[in-house]
Every structure is written in C-alpha cells, then in structure tokens.
Amino acid sequence: MKFLHTADWHLGKLFFERSIEEDQAYFLQQLIKLLKQEDYDALVISGDIYDRAIPPASACVMLDTFLTELCTQFPQLHVFIISGNHDSPERLSYGKHFFEQHNLHVCTDCKNITVPTIIKDVAFYQLPYLTPGCIQAEGEGLFETKLRSQQDLHEEAIKRIVQSHKKKYPSLSCVLNAHLFAAGSNIGESERSSVGNSDQVDAKIFSFFTYTALGHIHSAQKAGKNAWYAGSPLSYSFDERSFQKQVLSVTIEDKTVSVEKKDITPLHAVTTITASFDDMLKSKDFTAYENDFLRAISTDSRTIVNPVQLLRTRFPNILSFSYEQIQSESKATSLEERRKLISKNSKKDTAEIFRAFLKDLYGEESVRENELRQKEIELYEKFAKDVEADE
C-alpha cells in the first residue's frame, strides 16, 4: 500500500495582498506528475484546503479542475480530504455523497469517525479539525459533558476509533488523517497561534496508528512515533524560505511504515535581502532573486522616496520594503529631539525644527551637502518670518 500525503494548500490565499493562485496551480500540476511516477493507491490531504471559510470563486474552480483531472487520469485512486481550521466544513462537504462514488472521501464532521475506508489491508480513518463542543464525553443522559480543549476532544475521538478498530478490524493496519497542533511542533509566522496551550495535542495519543497524516503546521516534520506533518506546499511567510517544501510518499507493508520526501519546486521562491538601497538596485549579488517574492530591508539611514516603485524595475515581485530596526530607533531619537526643540522655545524656532525634520527624513549628510535641501530651508525661514510679521 502506497499513498501521497500533503496538506495546507490554502487555495485562494493572498500573500502580502497578492494573489498566488498561479503558484498554487503550478504546485497542483507537480502533484499530478508525482502521482504518475509510481503506483499510488491514495492521496491524503490533511486539511486547510482553502485559506478562508468563504474562498474566492477562482479557488473553488481550481480545486474542481484538479479533482476532475484526478478522477480522469487516476480512476482507481482514493482521495481523502478533511476540513482544517481555515475551511468551512459546510462548503467543503458540498457534494461529498456524490464524490464518494468516485473514490473522493470528504470528512468535515465527527458523525462517522469510527467508520474507515478500507484499501487493501489498510483502514483509513478521518478526523477533521475539532471545534469546542463537537464531541461529548460518554456518560449517562444529562451527565454527558461537552469537551472543549483540543487535547480532550482528540483523546475522546481517538479512544472511540481505537476501540472500534480493535473490535472490527484487528488484523488491519490503520491510518489516521487529522488536522491539529501537535505539542512541540516547530511553527512559523504563517500559522495561526493562540494564547496558552489549550490548542495543542500530545502526539503520544496517535501511537496506536500505523501512520498519522497531520495538517496545520507548515514545515514538514515528524510529530510522533509514526506521525508526520507534510507541511504546506508553498511558503506562506518569509521565514519559511529555509523550509524545503515537499509532499510525503508513504509505504505500508506488513504493518511497518516508510516515509520518503518528495521535494516541491515553487514557481517563485520567497527571499529576504538586507542591504543598502543602491546595492539592491545595482549589485550582482541579488541577480538570482530577481524573480522571487521579495522582502527588502534597507540598511540606509536616510528615507528613500518611492522605494518599492524603484525596486520593482529590477524585482517585479517585490512584496515588502522596510528599514532595519536601528533606523527606527534613530528616528525615535530624532523625534524626541524635535519635541524638545518645540518645548524649550516658546517662540518656536520653526526653521530649526524644519531643519531637524529634513535631517530625519533624508539624513544629515544629504541635508548638509544637497543644494536643493538648503534652498528649501531658506524658503521655509523666509515663509516663517512672513507669518510672524503678519501675526
């Protein structure tokens, strides 16, 4: 038995307000190519298919096109899909009974979590993202308790799955498809976080399963004895540049599991460069990044006018521009100096304040040596004197 494990597609996501649907479609075509390379029995998608509860129509079309292509090219392939915390269970489950007839198994609620899909000698169970109160602790009548923490919810769900499996399918290997935050996982900027650890789950509770396919964390990593995060196929924050994006090829034979990483090549890499503005525009050191999604951090002490527009002539996919923290601290000091100038001078030497403002905006050297800046100061002084005379 062999299957591919992937997760966290976030179709329809905007990256710094830019649509990346072209990049996502590029990944889906790579996934089709991977499925052609070997004889896979299933494709397991561990939640966050969409980036938000109401995805754009184009994202829905993209998923529809992909699933149609799967059914056409791989009619025997089973596809397992669960809802993640970004998905709308109701919208994602649309048409699931029809899909079931075409080996597309969509799970968005807890009604049938103990009912597996059996392929060869492996039982596949699906557990969507669990919301507070969606599962009740077993009890008598009015004494049933609605569970709220992620740990309690998953303990109860897995207890039921394990009991049922031991009773009905003791000889079969078992795979769990789930979407959650396993305690101790390495996370990046793009994952949603919450205060405290109420959203975390101890990965030890998955030890019964031959393999646990996890979604939610965007860096591929092992999360337990036989539990793995496939990670997101694309980088959704700049700190993810160091993560090699991939899908996982999983083989189960005689109840033993092996995992092989299949690298994904992005249409656009994400890159951060830190340098002077002039170097950004001219240095050959950055030639390799000209097609990347770019975050530029300037080391200049002066403020650049229209920096993004200028950099876009070289880096058409620049998404962010900022200055190093040292400049922010310098500006804070400069602002405080201007406040002192105002407070200590009852007549408010506006020319001196204006000079301090230009120094903060363009840098001391630029103000001192630039003839245009000096003319601005002279004009301002004349204007200030005219105003004083009118008063």
C-alpha positions as CSV (number, residue, x, y, z in Angstrom):
1,M,0.0,0.0,0.0
2,K,1.4,3.4,-1.1
3,F,0.0,6.9,-0.8
4,L,1.0,10.5,-1.0
5,H,0.4,12.8,2.0
6,T,0.0,16.6,1.5
7,A,-1.7,19.4,3.5
8,D,-2.3,23.1,4.0
9,W,-2.8,24.2,0.4
10,H,-4.6,27.4,1.4
11,L,-6.1,27.8,-2.1
12,G,-7.2,31.4,-2.6
13,K,-4.6,32.9,-0.2
14,L,-3.3,36.4,-0.7
15,F,0.4,36.8,0.1
16,F,1.0,40.4,1.1
17,E,-2.2,41.2,-0.7
18,R,-1.0,39.5,-3.9
19,S,-2.9,36.5,-5.4
20,I,-0.7,33.4,-5.7
21,E,-3.2,31.2,-7.5
22,E,-0.7,30.8,-10.4
23,D,1.8,29.4,-7.9
24,Q,-0.8,27.1,-6.4
25,A,-1.8,25.8,-9.8
26,Y,1.8,25.2,-10.5
27,F,2.1,23.0,-7.4
28,L,-1.0,21.0,-8.3
29,Q,0.5,20.1,-11.6
30,Q,3.6,18.9,-9.9
31,L,1.4,16.7,-7.7
32,I,-0.2,15.2,-10.8
33,K,3.3,14.4,-12.1
34,L,4.3,12.7,-8.9
35,L,1.2,10.6,-8.9
36,K,2.2,9.4,-12.4
37,Q,5.6,8.4,-11.4
38,E,4.6,5.5,-9.1
39,D,1.6,3.3,-8.5
40,Y,-0.2,5.1,-5.7
41,D,-3.3,3.8,-4.0
42,A,-4.4,7.0,-2.4
43,L,-3.8,10.8,-1.9
44,V,-4.3,12.0,1.6
45,I,-4.9,15.8,2.1
46,S,-4.8,16.8,5.7
47,G,-7.0,20.0,5.8
48,D,-6.8,23.7,5.1
49,I,-7.7,23.1,1.5
50,Y,-8.8,26.7,1.3
51,D,-7.4,29.7,3.0
52,R,-10.7,31.1,4.4
53,A,-14.2,29.9,5.1
54,I,-15.6,31.7,2.0
55,P,-12.9,31.2,-0.6
56,P,-12.9,33.1,-3.9
57,A,-14.7,31.5,-6.8
58,S,-11.4,31.1,-8.7
59,A,-10.0,28.9,-5.8
60,C,-13.1,26.7,-6.0
61,V,-12.7,26.3,-9.7
62,M,-9.0,25.4,-9.2
63,L,-9.9,22.6,-6.7
64,D,-12.7,21.4,-9.0
65,T,-10.4,21.3,-12.0
66,F,-7.7,19.4,-10.0
67,L,-10.2,16.8,-8.7
68,T,-11.7,16.3,-12.1
69,E,-8.2,15.7,-13.5
70,L,-7.5,13.2,-10.7
71,C,-10.7,11.2,-11.4
72,T,-10.0,11.2,-15.2
73,Q,-6.3,10.2,-15.1
74,F,-6.4,8.0,-11.9
75,P,-9.9,6.4,-11.7
76,Q,-8.7,3.9,-9.1
77,L,-7.0,6.4,-6.8
78,H,-8.7,7.1,-3.5
79,V,-8.5,10.8,-2.3
80,F,-9.0,11.6,1.4
81,I,-9.9,15.2,2.3
82,I,-10.6,16.7,5.8
83,S,-11.6,20.2,6.8
84,G,-9.0,22.3,8.6
85,N,-9.4,25.3,10.8
86,H,-9.3,27.6,7.8
87,D,-12.0,25.7,5.9
88,S,-15.8,26.0,6.1
89,P,-17.0,22.4,6.8
90,E,-20.4,23.0,5.2
91,R,-18.9,24.4,2.0
92,L,-16.1,21.9,1.7
93,S,-18.6,19.0,2.2
94,Y,-20.8,20.1,-0.7
95,G,-21.4,17.1,-3.0
96,K,-19.5,14.7,-0.7
97,H,-22.0,11.9,-1.2
98,F,-21.6,12.1,-4.9
99,F,-17.9,12.3,-4.6
100,E,-17.8,9.1,-2.5
101,Q,-19.0,7.2,-5.7
102,H,-15.7,8.4,-7.4
103,N,-13.4,7.5,-4.5
104,L,-13.3,11.0,-3.1
105,H,-13.7,10.7,0.6
106,V,-14.5,14.1,2.2
107,C,-14.9,14.3,6.0
108,T,-15.9,17.6,7.7
109,D,-17.7,16.4,10.9
110,C,-17.5,13.7,13.6
111,K,-20.5,11.6,12.7
112,N,-18.7,8.7,11.2
113,I,-15.2,8.9,12.5
114,T,-15.2,5.2,13.5
115,V,-16.1,4.1,10.0
116,P,-13.0,3.5,7.9
117,T,-12.4,3.3,4.2
118,I,-10.5,0.0,3.7
119,I,-8.0,-0.2,0.8
120,K,-6.1,-3.4,0.5
121,D,-5.1,-4.3,4.1
122,V,-5.2,-0.7,5.5
123,A,-8.1,1.1,7.2
124,F,-8.2,4.9,6.7
125,Y,-9.8,7.0,9.4
126,Q,-10.5,10.7,9.1
127,L,-10.7,13.3,11.8
128,P,-11.4,16.9,10.7
129,Y,-10.4,20.0,12.7
130,L,-12.4,19.6,16.0
131,T,-14.2,22.6,17.4
132,P,-15.2,23.0,21.1
133,G,-18.3,21.0,21.9
134,C,-18.4,19.0,18.7
135,I,-17.7,15.8,20.8
136,Q,-19.3,14.9,24.1
137,A,-17.6,12.7,26.7
138,E,-19.5,9.4,27.1
139,G,-21.9,9.5,30.0
140,E,-25.4,8.9,31.0
141,G,-28.1,11.2,29.7
142,L,-27.9,14.7,31.1
143,F,-24.5,13.9,32.5
144,E,-22.7,13.9,29.1
145,T,-20.0,16.6,29.0
146,K,-19.2,18.7,26.0
147,L,-15.4,18.7,25.5
148,R,-13.7,21.9,24.7
149,S,-9.9,21.6,24.8
150,Q,-8.1,20.2,21.8
151,Q,-6.5,17.5,24.0
152,D,-9.8,16.3,25.4
153,L,-11.5,16.4,22.1
154,H,-8.8,14.3,20.4
155,E,-8.4,11.9,23.3
156,E,-12.1,11.1,23.2
157,A,-12.3,10.8,19.4
158,I,-9.2,8.6,19.2
159,K,-10.4,6.4,22.0
160,R,-13.6,5.7,20.0
161,I,-11.7,5.0,16.8
162,V,-9.2,2.6,18.5
163,Q,-11.9,0.7,20.4
164,S,-13.9,0.2,17.1
165,H,-10.8,-0.8,15.1
166,K,-9.7,-3.4,17.7
167,K,-13.1,-4.9,17.7
168,K,-13.9,-4.9,13.9
169,Y,-10.5,-4.8,12.1
170,P,-7.8,-6.1,14.4
171,S,-5.7,-7.6,11.6
172,L,-5.6,-4.4,9.5
173,S,-3.1,-1.6,9.6
174,C,-4.6,1.8,10.3
175,V,-4.0,5.3,9.1
176,L,-5.4,8.5,10.7
177,N,-5.9,11.7,8.7
178,A,-6.1,14.7,11.1
179,H,-5.7,18.5,11.4
180,L,-4.3,19.8,14.7
181,F,-1.4,21.4,16.5
182,A,0.9,18.7,18.0
183,A,2.7,19.9,21.1
184,G,6.3,20.7,20.5
185,S,6.0,21.3,16.7
186,N,8.2,23.9,15.0
187,I,5.9,26.7,13.7
188,G,6.5,29.7,11.5
189,E,4.9,33.1,11.1
190,S,2.1,31.9,8.9
191,E,0.4,29.5,11.3
192,R,-2.4,30.8,13.5
193,S,-1.5,30.8,17.2
194,S,-3.4,31.3,20.3
195,V,-2.7,32.2,23.9
196,G,-1.5,29.3,26.1
197,N,-1.5,25.7,25.1
198,S,-5.2,24.8,25.0
199,D,-5.0,24.3,21.3
200,Q,-2.2,21.8,21.5
201,V,-2.4,18.0,21.4
202,D,0.1,15.5,22.8
203,A,1.3,13.4,19.9
204,K,1.6,10.3,22.1
205,I,-2.1,9.7,21.6
206,F,-1.5,8.7,18.0
207,S,0.9,5.8,18.9
208,F,-1.8,3.2,18.0
209,F,-1.9,4.1,14.3
210,T,0.4,2.7,11.7
211,Y,0.7,6.2,10.3
212,T,-0.9,9.5,11.3
213,A,-1.1,12.1,8.5
214,L,-1.2,15.6,10.0
215,G,-2.0,19.0,8.7
216,H,-1.9,22.5,10.3
217,I,1.9,23.1,10.7
218,H,3.6,24.5,7.6
219,S,7.0,22.9,7.9
220,A,7.3,19.2,7.1
221,Q,8.4,17.3,10.3
222,K,7.9,14.2,12.4
223,A,5.5,14.8,15.2
224,G,5.5,11.4,17.0
225,K,6.3,7.7,16.6
226,N,4.6,7.4,13.2
227,A,3.0,10.9,12.9
228,W,4.1,13.3,10.2
229,Y,3.3,16.8,9.1
230,A,3.6,17.1,5.3
231,G,3.8,20.9,5.6
232,S,2.4,23.4,3.2
233,P,3.5,23.0,-0.4
234,L,4.3,26.7,-0.7
235,S,5.9,29.3,1.6
236,Y,3.3,31.5,3.1
237,S,5.7,33.7,5.1
238,F,9.2,34.9,4.5
239,D,10.6,32.9,7.4
240,E,9.7,29.7,5.5
241,R,12.4,30.2,3.0
242,S,14.6,27.7,4.9
243,F,11.8,25.1,4.8
244,Q,12.2,22.7,1.9
245,K,8.6,22.3,0.6
246,Q,7.6,18.7,-0.1
247,V,4.9,16.0,-0.1
248,L,5.4,12.7,1.6
249,S,5.4,9.3,-0.1
250,V,4.3,6.7,2.5
251,T,4.6,3.0,2.1
252,I,2.9,0.5,4.5
253,E,3.9,-3.2,4.2
254,D,3.3,-5.8,6.9
255,K,2.2,-3.1,9.3
256,T,5.6,-1.3,9.0
257,V,5.8,2.2,7.5
258,S,8.4,4.0,5.5
259,V,8.3,7.7,4.5
260,E,10.1,9.3,1.6
261,K,10.2,13.0,1.0
262,K,9.3,14.3,-2.5
263,D,10.6,17.9,-3.0
264,I,8.3,20.6,-4.5
265,T,9.8,23.3,-6.7
266,P,8.0,26.6,-6.2
267,L,7.2,28.9,-9.1
268,H,8.5,31.8,-7.1
269,A,10.8,31.3,-4.1
270,V,10.4,33.7,-1.1
271,T,13.5,35.8,-0.3
272,T,14.6,38.5,2.1
273,I,17.5,40.7,1.2
274,T,19.2,43.2,3.6
275,A,21.4,45.8,2.0
276,S,21.8,49.4,1.1
277,F,19.3,50.7,-1.4
278,D,21.9,51.3,-4.0
279,D,23.2,47.8,-3.7
280,M,19.6,46.4,-4.0
281,L,19.3,48.3,-7.3
282,K,22.8,47.5,-8.7
283,S,24.6,44.7,-7.0
284,K,25.0,41.4,-8.9
285,D,24.8,39.6,-5.6
286,F,21.0,39.8,-5.9
287,T,20.6,38.7,-9.6
288,A,19.4,35.2,-8.6
289,Y,16.5,36.7,-6.6
290,E,15.0,38.9,-9.4
291,N,12.1,36.6,-10.0
292,D,11.4,35.8,-6.3
293,F,8.7,37.1,-4.0
294,L,10.9,39.6,-2.3
295,R,11.1,41.3,1.1
296,A,13.7,44.1,1.0
297,I,15.2,45.5,4.2
298,S,17.2,48.7,3.7
299,T,20.3,49.5,5.9
300,D,20.2,53.2,4.8
301,S,19.9,55.8,7.5
302,R,18.1,58.1,5.0
303,T,14.5,57.7,3.9
304,I,14.0,56.6,0.3
305,V,11.3,58.2,-1.7
306,N,9.1,55.6,-3.5
307,P,11.4,52.7,-2.8
308,V,9.0,49.9,-3.9
309,Q,8.4,51.6,-7.2
310,L,12.1,52.0,-7.9
311,L,12.9,48.4,-6.8
312,R,10.1,47.0,-8.9
313,T,12.1,47.9,-12.0
314,R,14.5,45.1,-11.0
315,F,12.4,42.9,-8.7
316,P,8.9,42.8,-10.3
317,N,7.6,40.6,-7.5
318,I,8.7,42.7,-4.5
319,L,6.1,42.5,-1.8
320,S,7.6,44.3,1.2
321,F,10.0,47.1,2.0
322,S,11.2,48.3,5.4
323,Y,14.2,49.6,7.2
324,E,16.4,47.9,9.8
325,Q,15.4,48.4,13.4
326,I,18.4,50.7,14.0
327,Q,16.8,53.3,11.8
328,S,13.5,53.1,13.7
329,E,15.4,53.7,16.9
330,S,17.3,56.6,15.3
331,K,14.0,58.2,14.1
332,A,12.5,57.8,17.6
333,T,15.6,59.7,19.0
334,S,15.2,62.4,16.3
335,L,11.5,62.8,17.0
336,E,12.3,63.3,20.7
337,E,14.9,65.9,19.8
338,R,12.3,67.8,17.8
339,R,9.8,67.7,20.6
340,K,12.4,69.2,22.9
341,L,13.1,72.0,20.4
342,I,9.4,72.8,20.4
343,S,9.0,72.7,24.2
344,K,12.1,74.7,25.1
345,N,11.5,77.5,22.6
346,S,8.4,79.5,23.4
347,K,8.7,81.4,20.1
348,K,9.1,78.1,18.4
349,D,12.1,78.4,16.1
350,T,10.2,76.7,13.2
351,A,13.2,76.9,10.9
352,E,15.3,74.9,13.3
353,I,12.5,72.4,13.7
354,F,12.1,72.1,9.9
355,R,15.9,71.6,9.6
356,A,15.7,68.7,12.1
357,F,12.7,67.3,10.2
358,L,14.7,67.2,6.9
359,K,17.7,65.7,8.7
360,D,15.4,62.9,9.9
361,L,13.8,62.4,6.5
362,Y,16.9,62.5,4.3
363,G,19.9,62.0,6.6
364,E,22.2,64.7,8.0
365,E,24.8,64.4,5.2
366,S,22.1,64.8,2.5
367,V,20.7,67.9,4.1
368,R,24.2,69.5,4.6
369,E,25.5,68.8,1.1
370,N,22.4,69.0,-1.0
371,E,21.9,72.4,-2.5
372,L,18.1,71.8,-3.1
373,R,17.7,71.0,0.6
374,Q,19.5,74.2,1.7
375,K,17.2,76.2,-0.6
376,E,14.2,74.5,1.0
377,I,15.4,75.6,4.4
378,E,16.0,79.2,3.2
379,L,12.5,79.4,1.7
380,Y,11.0,78.0,4.9
381,E,12.8,80.5,7.0
382,K,11.5,83.3,4.8
383,F,8.0,81.9,4.9
384,A,8.2,81.6,8.8
385,K,9.3,85.2,9.1
386,D,6.5,86.4,6.8
387,V,4.0,84.6,9.0
388,E,5.4,86.0,12.2
389,A,5.2,89.6,10.7
390,D,1.6,89.1,9.8
391,E,0.9,88.0,13.4
